[in-house]
């Protein structure tokens, strides 16, 4: 169990509370921020806020602060009611404080130097029977973007029976599941013998599916190897080596379009999407479904140069993890981070059949957080 945060020194000023922790970190908490987060202003049952920002004083001033038994009490000028904050809560919510483990992605770039053992593996039996093992597996999935389950029966029903351990299945125009195997005149090239370059699925959909699972039912012994690459790491590599190209791909809206007999899907998004912090939060790349880009002629050269530069990185085998999914193996990966593809195969000589599904992004994060909360509660003395 991680040690509880301990206070070394505390200084209260009218507009700010400063805490120096025993590990040497310093955290500052604005008086208005503290006033905005008074525990008594939340419903005790569901934790939802009972007030709005307009209910607060514009410039609350701290009158005094005292710490005892792991709790800090704040009193404000011109208010009769004070508030108590647990030190652990303050440490968790301090600006620049420790984020949840699953919110700290671990980039992997040199895929050729990796092996599948470098990623999380769990047997289906262990994931079902051992909650702590499942939490470790889920956390690694969210950190690495890629994880594997073994011992899943090679039955068409097994994928949907397994996915509640991971998250909630998303139904699309393909259904709850889809079969990746060769068919005559496919509406999608995934359903052919062709090799597929690295890509993310369904960038033409809004929202883009968060996670994808693929279950190997029949593994080809000749071709059909699965390819994976870390889009976050590749995007950061591009930022470091060609910042102009990176800027182009984060600021140009790229249209994606998919049409079939029962669907007409269209969305626009950059190939590399940034968060408000400027961090890479998603990669959207699918050369099969990209539509004509609406870019001015004078700006098209810069965009296409950047586009080509990124596409070349995706073809570089140094950055790819190449593996054959054995029958009974399920791979789950972040569809907004991990690019996947495959080598060509001949279904006439050796059939290959994967069954896939998509998972909503929030449900996978929620499942991880809920499981962590349940395990923590089980360890807390009554």
PLY file of the C-alpha trace (Angstrom):
ply
format ascii 1.0
element vertex 382
property float x
property float y
property float z
element edge 381
property int vertex1
property int vertex2
end_header
0.00 0.00 0.00
1.38 3.49 -0.85
2.24 5.64 2.15
-0.13 8.42 3.08
1.05 11.97 2.28
2.59 13.72 5.28
2.80 17.44 5.90
6.10 19.09 6.74
5.05 22.73 6.84
1.96 24.82 6.05
1.66 28.56 5.39
-1.71 30.29 5.17
-2.09 33.61 3.37
-5.43 35.31 2.64
-5.49 34.20 -0.99
-3.47 30.98 -0.89
-2.64 27.96 1.27
0.86 26.53 0.77
1.73 23.00 1.89
5.27 21.63 1.93
5.12 17.84 2.00
7.65 15.65 3.75
8.89 14.32 0.41
9.94 17.88 -0.52
7.09 18.73 -2.90
5.29 22.04 -2.52
1.62 22.51 -3.37
-0.33 25.74 -3.53
-4.11 25.91 -3.14
-5.91 29.13 -4.03
-8.48 30.28 -1.50
-11.19 30.40 -4.19
-10.31 26.86 -5.30
-10.61 25.61 -1.73
-13.90 27.44 -1.27
-15.15 25.89 -4.51
-14.39 22.40 -3.20
-15.83 22.45 0.31
-16.90 18.84 1.00
-20.19 19.93 2.59
-21.22 21.51 -0.71
-21.56 18.07 -2.27
-24.35 15.56 -1.82
-23.11 13.03 0.77
-24.60 10.11 -1.13
-23.64 10.69 -4.76
-20.90 13.32 -4.45
-22.47 15.74 -6.93
-22.11 19.45 -6.37
-24.96 21.30 -4.69
-23.76 24.79 -5.64
-22.75 26.79 -8.68
-19.78 29.14 -9.00
-22.12 32.13 -8.75
-23.08 30.96 -5.24
-19.52 31.56 -4.01
-17.92 34.82 -2.90
-15.79 36.26 -5.69
-12.70 36.71 -3.54
-12.84 34.58 -0.38
-9.95 35.25 2.01
-8.47 32.67 4.32
-8.57 33.79 7.96
-6.79 30.76 9.43
-5.65 27.21 8.69
-4.69 24.41 11.05
-3.65 20.80 10.50
-4.22 17.85 12.84
-4.68 14.10 12.43
-4.38 14.17 8.65
-6.97 16.92 8.22
-6.60 20.63 7.37
-9.28 23.00 8.65
-9.81 26.28 6.78
-11.74 29.28 8.08
-12.58 32.22 5.85
-13.07 35.86 6.66
-16.70 37.04 6.61
-18.00 33.45 6.80
-19.14 31.60 9.89
-18.69 28.17 8.32
-15.26 26.62 7.86
-14.27 23.47 5.98
-12.10 20.42 6.59
-9.97 18.80 3.88
-8.16 15.49 4.23
-4.44 15.78 3.46
-4.69 12.74 1.18
-7.43 14.45 -0.83
-5.39 17.65 -1.13
-2.31 15.72 -2.27
-4.34 13.86 -4.88
-5.96 17.00 -6.29
-2.99 19.38 -6.11
-1.99 21.00 -9.40
0.74 18.84 -10.95
0.00 16.05 -8.47
0.05 12.35 -9.12
-2.42 11.33 -11.82
-4.07 7.94 -11.94
-1.70 5.27 -13.21
-3.85 4.60 -16.27
-3.64 8.28 -17.27
0.14 8.05 -17.65
0.74 6.29 -20.99
4.04 4.47 -21.39
5.30 5.01 -24.91
6.93 2.17 -26.80
8.68 3.03 -30.04
11.28 0.49 -31.05
8.81 -2.29 -31.65
11.44 -4.49 -33.28
13.25 -4.62 -29.94
10.11 -5.70 -28.12
8.38 -9.01 -27.73
4.83 -9.85 -26.80
6.10 -10.67 -23.28
6.73 -6.95 -22.80
2.97 -6.40 -22.69
0.32 -7.53 -20.24
-0.82 -11.13 -20.59
-3.45 -12.83 -18.49
-5.32 -16.07 -18.89
-9.07 -15.83 -19.14
-9.33 -17.96 -16.00
-7.06 -15.61 -14.01
-8.94 -12.53 -15.22
-12.21 -14.08 -14.05
-11.02 -15.46 -10.73
-8.38 -12.98 -9.54
-9.58 -9.37 -9.30
-6.11 -8.06 -8.51
-4.65 -9.77 -11.57
-7.43 -8.29 -13.69
-6.75 -4.80 -12.30
-3.06 -5.15 -13.13
-3.97 -6.28 -16.64
-6.45 -3.43 -17.19
-4.01 -0.83 -15.87
-1.29 -2.08 -18.22
-3.79 -2.05 -21.09
-4.48 1.63 -20.47
-0.81 2.48 -19.96
0.60 0.54 -22.93
-2.47 0.68 -25.13
-2.17 -3.05 -25.84
-2.77 -6.25 -23.82
-3.48 -9.92 -24.42
-5.78 -12.61 -23.01
-4.97 -16.27 -23.49
-7.07 -19.39 -23.10
-10.21 -17.89 -24.60
-12.16 -20.73 -26.28
-12.01 -20.51 -30.06
-15.79 -20.26 -30.25
-17.79 -17.52 -31.97
-19.66 -16.74 -28.75
-16.56 -16.43 -26.58
-15.63 -12.82 -27.38
-18.90 -11.30 -26.17
-18.81 -13.57 -23.13
-15.31 -12.29 -22.27
-15.62 -8.56 -22.87
-17.59 -7.68 -19.68
-14.23 -8.21 -17.94
-12.86 -5.27 -19.95
-15.67 -2.86 -20.80
-18.93 -2.36 -22.66
-19.27 -3.52 -26.26
-20.25 -0.82 -28.77
-22.74 -1.77 -31.45
-22.10 -0.26 -34.90
-23.42 -0.83 -38.41
-21.19 -3.94 -38.37
-23.21 -5.27 -35.39
-21.99 -6.14 -31.91
-19.21 -8.22 -33.47
-17.64 -8.49 -36.89
-15.77 -11.31 -38.60
-12.40 -10.58 -40.16
-12.06 -13.19 -42.88
-11.87 -13.25 -46.63
-15.16 -12.93 -48.53
-15.92 -12.35 -52.24
-16.31 -8.68 -53.26
-15.80 -7.27 -49.76
-17.31 -3.92 -48.83
-14.25 -3.38 -46.65
-10.72 -4.46 -47.62
-10.30 -5.89 -44.13
-12.44 -8.77 -45.40
-9.94 -9.82 -48.04
-6.57 -11.61 -48.26
-4.71 -8.33 -48.73
-2.14 -7.06 -46.31
-3.28 -3.97 -44.46
-0.98 -1.11 -43.56
-1.02 0.30 -40.06
-4.24 2.17 -39.36
-6.83 3.02 -36.74
-10.38 1.83 -37.24
-13.44 3.92 -38.05
-12.06 7.49 -38.02
-15.17 8.32 -40.04
-17.36 7.58 -37.01
-18.29 10.07 -34.27
-17.25 9.19 -31.68
-14.39 7.00 -32.86
-14.54 3.59 -31.15
-12.31 3.75 -28.09
-10.95 0.20 -27.89
-10.96 -2.80 -30.17
-10.73 -6.50 -29.36
-9.77 -9.21 -31.84
-10.18 -12.90 -31.03
-8.27 -15.43 -33.13
-10.58 -18.30 -34.01
-8.50 -19.75 -36.84
-4.85 -18.72 -37.12
-3.20 -18.84 -40.52
0.16 -20.60 -40.46
1.21 -18.83 -43.65
1.03 -15.03 -43.60
-1.59 -13.01 -41.78
0.72 -11.83 -38.98
-0.68 -8.97 -36.90
1.17 -5.65 -36.79
0.97 -3.03 -34.04
2.63 0.35 -33.44
2.31 3.02 -30.78
0.75 6.07 -32.43
1.49 8.28 -29.41
5.19 7.43 -29.54
5.32 7.92 -33.32
3.58 11.28 -33.05
6.04 12.42 -30.37
8.90 11.17 -32.54
7.56 13.35 -35.34
7.22 16.33 -32.99
10.87 15.93 -31.94
12.31 15.38 -35.43
10.04 17.54 -37.60
8.03 20.04 -35.54
6.65 21.77 -38.64
5.19 18.50 -39.93
3.78 17.78 -36.48
2.11 21.20 -36.41
0.57 20.58 -39.83
-0.95 17.27 -38.79
-2.38 18.63 -35.55
-4.01 21.65 -37.19
-5.41 20.32 -40.49
-8.92 18.87 -40.53
-8.86 15.60 -42.45
-12.15 14.14 -43.73
-12.83 10.42 -43.48
-15.72 8.76 -45.31
-17.18 5.26 -45.41
-20.08 4.13 -47.58
-21.80 0.76 -47.81
-25.29 -0.51 -48.52
-26.41 0.22 -44.96
-24.16 3.08 -43.80
-22.84 6.47 -44.91
-20.43 7.77 -42.29
-18.38 10.97 -42.42
-16.24 12.85 -39.88
-13.41 15.37 -39.90
-10.52 15.31 -37.45
-6.75 15.89 -37.47
-4.42 12.95 -37.99
-2.83 13.83 -34.64
-5.16 15.24 -31.99
-3.89 17.20 -28.98
-5.37 17.72 -25.53
-5.73 21.12 -23.89
-2.34 20.39 -22.27
-0.74 19.99 -25.68
-0.30 16.25 -25.17
-1.06 13.77 -27.94
-4.48 12.36 -27.04
-5.45 10.52 -30.24
-4.10 9.40 -33.60
-6.53 8.96 -36.51
-4.99 7.34 -39.57
-6.69 5.22 -42.18
-5.49 5.62 -45.76
-8.37 3.48 -47.05
-11.08 5.86 -45.83
-9.45 9.29 -46.13
-11.50 11.63 -48.34
-10.23 14.63 -50.37
-8.69 17.08 -47.91
-10.06 20.63 -48.04
-6.78 22.52 -48.06
-5.86 25.63 -50.04
-3.54 25.04 -52.98
-0.81 27.24 -51.49
-0.94 25.21 -48.24
-1.29 21.76 -49.78
2.45 21.26 -50.23
3.18 21.62 -46.53
0.30 19.33 -45.56
1.22 16.58 -48.01
4.88 16.75 -47.00
3.86 16.23 -43.36
1.36 13.52 -44.31
4.04 11.65 -46.28
6.52 12.01 -43.43
4.12 10.44 -40.93
3.08 7.69 -43.35
6.75 6.79 -43.85
7.16 6.38 -40.10
4.21 3.97 -40.09
5.92 1.84 -42.73
9.19 1.66 -40.82
9.41 -1.90 -39.48
11.65 -0.72 -36.62
8.55 0.72 -34.98
6.29 -2.29 -35.48
5.46 -5.21 -33.25
4.95 -8.23 -35.54
3.26 -11.33 -34.15
0.97 -14.19 -35.03
-2.19 -14.41 -32.94
-2.65 -18.04 -31.97
-6.12 -19.55 -31.84
-7.72 -18.71 -28.50
-5.83 -15.44 -28.06
-7.62 -12.10 -27.67
-5.77 -8.84 -28.20
-7.33 -5.63 -26.86
-5.93 -2.27 -27.91
-6.64 1.44 -27.75
-8.08 2.30 -31.16
-7.25 5.99 -30.75
-3.61 5.25 -30.00
-2.45 1.89 -31.33
-2.27 1.43 -35.08
-2.76 -2.11 -36.30
-2.45 -3.98 -39.58
-1.55 -7.36 -40.98
0.55 -9.08 -43.60
-1.10 -10.66 -46.66
-2.23 -14.29 -46.62
-3.91 -16.81 -48.88
-7.26 -18.01 -47.59
-7.37 -20.59 -50.38
-4.33 -22.32 -48.85
-4.86 -21.50 -45.19
-8.04 -19.95 -43.75
-7.76 -17.12 -41.23
-10.64 -16.00 -39.04
-10.68 -13.33 -36.36
-13.80 -12.10 -34.60
-13.72 -8.50 -33.44
-15.70 -5.94 -31.50
-15.38 -2.36 -30.32
-15.56 -1.13 -26.73
-16.60 2.28 -25.53
-13.61 4.23 -24.26
-15.17 5.46 -21.05
-16.35 1.99 -20.02
-12.81 0.56 -20.04
-11.53 3.40 -17.85
-14.58 3.07 -15.62
-14.13 -0.68 -15.21
-10.53 -0.11 -14.13
-11.43 2.64 -11.64
-14.34 0.66 -10.19
-12.22 -2.43 -9.70
-9.51 -0.40 -7.97
-12.12 1.18 -5.70
-13.63 -2.20 -4.83
-10.25 -3.70 -3.97
-9.32 -0.67 -1.86
-12.62 -0.90 0.02
-12.04 -4.60 0.70
-8.69 -3.73 2.31
-10.05 -0.93 4.48
-10.65 -2.09 8.07
-14.31 -2.03 9.10
0 1
1 2
2 3
3 4
4 5
5 6
6 7
7 8
8 9
9 10
10 11
11 12
12 13
13 14
14 15
15 16
16 17
17 18
18 19
19 20
20 21
21 22
22 23
23 24
24 25
25 26
26 27
27 28
28 29
29 30
30 31
31 32
32 33
33 34
34 35
35 36
36 37
37 38
38 39
39 40
40 41
41 42
42 43
43 44
44 45
45 46
46 47
47 48
48 49
49 50
50 51
51 52
52 53
53 54
54 55
55 56
56 57
57 58
58 59
59 60
60 61
61 62
62 63
63 64
64 65
65 66
66 67
67 68
68 69
69 70
70 71
71 72
72 73
73 74
74 75
75 76
76 77
77 78
78 79
79 80
80 81
81 82
82 83
83 84
84 85
85 86
86 87
87 88
88 89
89 90
90 91
91 92
92 93
93 94
94 95
95 96
96 97
97 98
98 99
99 100
100 101
101 102
102 103
103 104
104 105
105 106
106 107
107 108
108 109
109 110
110 111
111 112
112 113
113 114
114 115
115 116
116 117
117 118
118 119
119 120
120 121
121 122
122 123
123 124
124 125
125 126
126 127
127 128
128 129
129 130
130 131
131 132
132 133
133 134
134 135
135 136
136 137
137 138
138 139
139 140
140 141
141 142
142 143
143 144
144 145
145 146
146 147
147 148
148 149
149 150
150 151
151 152
152 153
153 154
154 155
155 156
156 157
157 158
158 159
159 160
160 161
161 162
162 163
163 164
164 165
165 166
166 167
167 168
168 169
169 170
170 171
171 172
172 173
173 174
174 175
175 176
176 177
177 178
178 179
179 180
180 181
181 182
182 183
183 184
184 185
185 186
186 187
187 188
188 189
189 190
190 191
191 192
192 193
193 194
194 195
195 196
196 197
197 198
198 199
199 200
200 201
201 202
202 203
203 204
204 205
205 206
206 207
207 208
208 209
209 210
210 211
211 212
212 213
213 214
214 215
215 216
216 217
217 218
218 219
219 220
220 221
221 222
222 223
223 224
224 225
225 226
226 227
227 228
228 229
229 230
230 231
231 232
232 233
233 234
234 235
235 236
236 237
237 238
238 239
239 240
240 241
241 242
242 243
243 244
244 245
245 246
246 247
247 248
248 249
249 250
250 251
251 252
252 253
253 254
254 255
255 256
256 257
257 258
258 259
259 260
260 261
261 262
262 263
263 264
264 265
265 266
266 267
267 268
268 269
269 270
270 271
271 272
272 273
273 274
274 275
275 276
276 277
277 278
278 279
279 280
280 281
281 282
282 283
283 284
284 285
285 286
286 287
287 288
288 289
289 290
290 291
291 292
292 293
293 294
294 295
295 296
296 297
297 298
298 299
299 300
300 301
301 302
302 303
303 304
304 305
305 306
306 307
307 308
308 309
309 310
310 311
311 312
312 313
313 314
314 315
315 316
316 317
317 318
318 319
319 320
320 321
321 322
322 323
323 324
324 325
325 326
326 327
327 328
328 329
329 330
330 331
331 332
332 333
333 334
334 335
335 336
336 337
337 338
338 339
339 340
340 341
341 342
342 343
343 344
344 345
345 346
346 347
347 348
348 349
349 350
350 351
351 352
352 353
353 354
354 355
355 356
356 357
357 358
358 359
359 360
360 361
361 362
362 363
363 364
364 365
365 366
366 367
367 368
368 369
369 370
370 371
371 372
372 373
373 374
374 375
375 376
376 377
377 378
378 379
379 380
380 381
